[in-house]
Amino acid sequence: MNFPADLKSIQERVLAINPKKYGASRNHKSGSVTRLSPYIARGVISTRMVFQHILDLDLPYFHSVKLIQELAWRDYWQQVWIVKGNAIDSDLKHEQSAVSNHAVPTALIQARTGIEAIDIATQELYNTGYMHNHMRMYIASITCNISHSHWFQPAQWMYANLLDGDWASNALSWQWVAGANANKKYYANQENINNFFESDQSDTFLDVSYEQFETMETPPILKVTENFELKTELPTNKNLVLNAQLPTCVYSYYNLDPKWRQDKTANRVLILEPSFFTKYPVAQKPLDFALSLSENIEGIQVFVGEFDELQKLAGTSTMIFKEHPTNLHFKGTQDERDWMFSVKGFFPSFFAFWKKCNKELK
Ligand SMILES: Cc1cc2nc3c(=O)[nH]c(=O)nc-3n(C[C@H](O)[C@H](O)[C@H](O)COP(=O)(O)OP(=O)(O)OC[C@H]3O[C@@H](n4cnc5c(N)ncnc54)[C@H](O)[C@@H]3O)c2cc1C
């Protein structure tokens, strides 16, 4: 499983998607998932672009709808982030119940929970920066609902290691599993994991019936926890060369779109703000991946510093950036992002959002 950063390989990955196979197999470890999220999360390609490609395939509705719906989940979480802002950092709908700690199980971090499929997937996350959606749910479930860790720090740990780290999809999915952004908690037992993740384990702490989960004691292996602490190692600044007569297109960890205002002559700067990476720390691998992706942007320069410092260096140049909840302090001209549907704003559930999107689809 690798994630090349060049545009040709990314385009090939888009062309390789098979919506029909996807719908039938996406929950399985070897299912036909797209592995496009690292490119979508970093803003290299948009959900709209992938959606358009699916429409161009001209498949019957029932063959393409599952993938379209999954893509719409990302837009949905982004809309929630736009409306709720930093409130997504706290329990959104209900306080997470039965919390015993605000840290991360050490056995999870060290990939030695004893659930083989989970430990293999965690090691793969460290090696590749990717994890299957179903596995993310299993991990969030044992962490929040069996170890009784509050979701926030474990979500930070997972986000920090994912190439596709997207705080809205991440924090809100963790909350969904923990019952803080849903009406019930999500559980999966060993049988479920064996079934979807090609393992054949028994006699583990997950080898129980669903009725047993509510009253289950935390197994000793999950009782030891540690705080998640990570300082992102940002590169050192090189001399920035800016032409104050030209506008400055400001790229960020969430916007590395090489086609954005491509036809305009402009300064192009990827800003890595220390304050942003203090709030949303990432490991070296995702940071290096983002830096590699930025090389697709012609003339890009990297600046480590805060937006107001960049603005001072740019003098009279007009700053231009794409809308994003982490850019609220940017000043200048804001471009809109691409969305799949015209449906905007907060919906209390994905299905309320999807109902409106689906009308535009049909
Ligand atoms: C606990 C947890 C944490 C998560 N953290 C992140 C995260 O930090 N960043 C991230 O991008 N996604 C996150 N997701 C959502 C989902 O797991 C990934 O988007 C998906 O696994 C990416 O792999 P893929 O591109 O092969 O997905 P595919 O299954 O091929 O789906 C195609 C695209 O649809 C979108 N998508 C699919 N499922 C979801 C979903 N459940 N929520 C939102 N968008 C979805 C993605 O853009 C994805 O690229 C998380 C899910 C859970 C349960």
The ligand as an SDF file (V2000), in Angstrom:
LIG
                    3D

 53 58  0  0  0  0  0  0  0  0999 V2000
  -12.5860    6.7520   13.9000 C   0  0  0  0  0  0  0  0  0  0  0  0
  -12.5020    7.2520   12.4810 C   0  0  0  0  0  0  0  0  0  0  0  0
  -11.5700    8.2270   12.1440 C   0  0  0  0  0  0  0  0  0  0  0  0
  -11.5100    8.7280   10.8490 C   0  0  0  0  0  0  0  0  0  0  0  0
  -10.5890    9.7060   10.5490 N   0  0  0  0  0  0  0  0  0  0  0  0
  -10.5140   10.2000    9.3030 C   0  0  0  0  0  0  0  0  0  0  0  0
   -9.5510   11.2170    8.9730 C   0  0  0  0  0  0  0  0  0  0  0  0
   -8.7880   11.7030    9.8140 O   0  0  0  0  0  0  0  0  0  0  0  0
   -9.5120   11.6200    7.6920 N   0  0  0  0  0  0  0  0  0  0  0  0
  -10.3280   11.1130    6.7260 C   0  0  0  0  0  0  0  0  0  0  0  0
  -10.1970   11.5150    5.5730 O   0  0  0  0  0  0  0  0  0  0  0  0
  -11.2740   10.2020    7.0280 N   0  0  0  0  0  0  0  0  0  0  0  0
  -11.3760    9.7220    8.2750 C   0  0  0  0  0  0  0  0  0  0  0  0
  -12.3070    8.7550    8.5530 N   0  0  0  0  0  0  0  0  0  0  0  0
  -13.2650    8.3480    7.5130 C   0  0  0  0  0  0  0  0  0  0  0  0
  -12.8480    7.1300    6.6570 C   0  0  0  0  0  0  0  0  0  0  0  0
  -12.3690    6.1000    7.4830 O   0  0  0  0  0  0  0  0  0  0  0  0
  -11.7870    7.4790    5.6260 C   0  0  0  0  0  0  0  0  0  0  0  0
  -12.1350    8.6410    4.8910 O   0  0  0  0  0  0  0  0  0  0  0  0
  -11.6090    6.3270    4.6370 C   0  0  0  0  0  0  0  0  0  0  0  0
  -11.3050    5.1460    5.3170 O   0  0  0  0  0  0  0  0  0  0  0  0
  -10.5080    6.6920    3.6830 C   0  0  0  0  0  0  0  0  0  0  0  0
  -10.1090    5.6060    2.8790 O   0  0  0  0  0  0  0  0  0  0  0  0
  -10.5210    5.5090    1.3530 P   0  0  0  0  0  0  0  0  0  0  0  0
  -10.1470    6.7430    0.6260 O   0  0  0  0  0  0  0  0  0  0  0  0
   -9.9640    4.2160    0.8420 O   0  0  0  0  0  0  0  0  0  0  0  0
  -12.0770    5.4670    1.5140 O   0  0  0  0  0  0  0  0  0  0  0  0
  -13.2210    4.8950    0.5550 P   0  0  0  0  0  0  0  0  0  0  0  0
  -13.9890    3.9170    1.3420 O   0  0  0  0  0  0  0  0  0  0  0  0
  -12.6720    4.4940   -0.7400 O   0  0  0  0  0  0  0  0  0  0  0  0
  -14.1760    6.1540    0.3760 O   0  0  0  0  0  0  0  0  0  0  0  0
  -14.0240    7.1050   -0.6800 C   0  0  0  0  0  0  0  0  0  0  0  0
  -13.9510    8.4850   -0.0810 C   0  0  0  0  0  0  0  0  0  0  0  0
  -15.1590    8.7710    0.6180 O   0  0  0  0  0  0  0  0  0  0  0  0
  -14.8890    9.5220    1.7850 C   0  0  0  0  0  0  0  0  0  0  0  0
  -15.2770    8.7340    2.9560 N   0  0  0  0  0  0  0  0  0  0  0  0
  -15.4640    7.3950    3.0180 C   0  0  0  0  0  0  0  0  0  0  0  0
  -15.8940    7.0310    4.2330 N   0  0  0  0  0  0  0  0  0  0  0  0
  -15.9630    8.1590    4.9620 C   0  0  0  0  0  0  0  0  0  0  0  0
  -16.3450    8.4510    6.2950 C   0  0  0  0  0  0  0  0  0  0  0  0
  -16.7560    7.4980    7.1310 N   0  0  0  0  0  0  0  0  0  0  0  0
  -16.2920    9.7310    6.7070 N   0  0  0  0  0  0  0  0  0  0  0  0
  -15.8920   10.7210    5.8800 C   0  0  0  0  0  0  0  0  0  0  0  0
  -15.5340   10.5120    4.6020 N   0  0  0  0  0  0  0  0  0  0  0  0
  -15.5680    9.2470    4.1590 C   0  0  0  0  0  0  0  0  0  0  0  0
  -13.3860    9.7840    1.7790 C   0  0  0  0  0  0  0  0  0  0  0  0
  -13.1580   11.0230    1.1770 O   0  0  0  0  0  0  0  0  0  0  0  0
  -12.8430    8.6610    0.9390 C   0  0  0  0  0  0  0  0  0  0  0  0
  -11.6340    8.9830    0.3300 O   0  0  0  0  0  0  0  0  0  0  0  0
  -12.4050    8.2390    9.8610 C   0  0  0  0  0  0  0  0  0  0  0  0
  -13.3370    7.2610   10.2090 C   0  0  0  0  0  0  0  0  0  0  0  0
  -13.3760    6.7720   11.4860 C   0  0  0  0  0  0  0  0  0  0  0  0
  -14.3960    5.7160   11.8280 C   0  0  0  0  0  0  0  0  0  0  0  0
  1  2  1  0
  2  3  1  0
  2 52  2  0
  3  4  2  0
  4  5  1  0
  4 50  1  0
  5  6  2  0
  6  7  1  0
  6 13  1  0
  7  8  2  0
  7  9  1  0
  9 10  1  0
 10 11  2  0
 10 12  1  0
 12 13  2  0
 13 14  1  0
 14 15  1  0
 14 50  1  0
 15 16  1  0
 16 17  1  0
 16 18  1  0
 18 19  1  0
 18 20  1  0
 20 21  1  0
 20 22  1  0
 22 23  1  0
 23 24  1  0
 24 25  2  0
 24 26  1  0
 24 27  1  0
 27 28  1  0
 28 29  2  0
 28 30  1  0
 28 31  1  0
 31 32  1  0
 32 33  1  0
 33 34  1  0
 33 48  1  0
 34 35  1  0
 35 36  1  0
 35 46  1  0
 36 37  1  0
 36 45  1  0
 37 38  2  0
 38 39  1  0
 39 40  1  0
 39 45  2  0
 40 41  1  0
 40 42  2  0
 42 43  1  0
 43 44  2  0
 44 45  1  0
 46 47  1  0
 46 48  1  0
 48 49  1  0
 50 51  2  0
 51 52  1  0
 52 53  1  0
M  END
$$$$
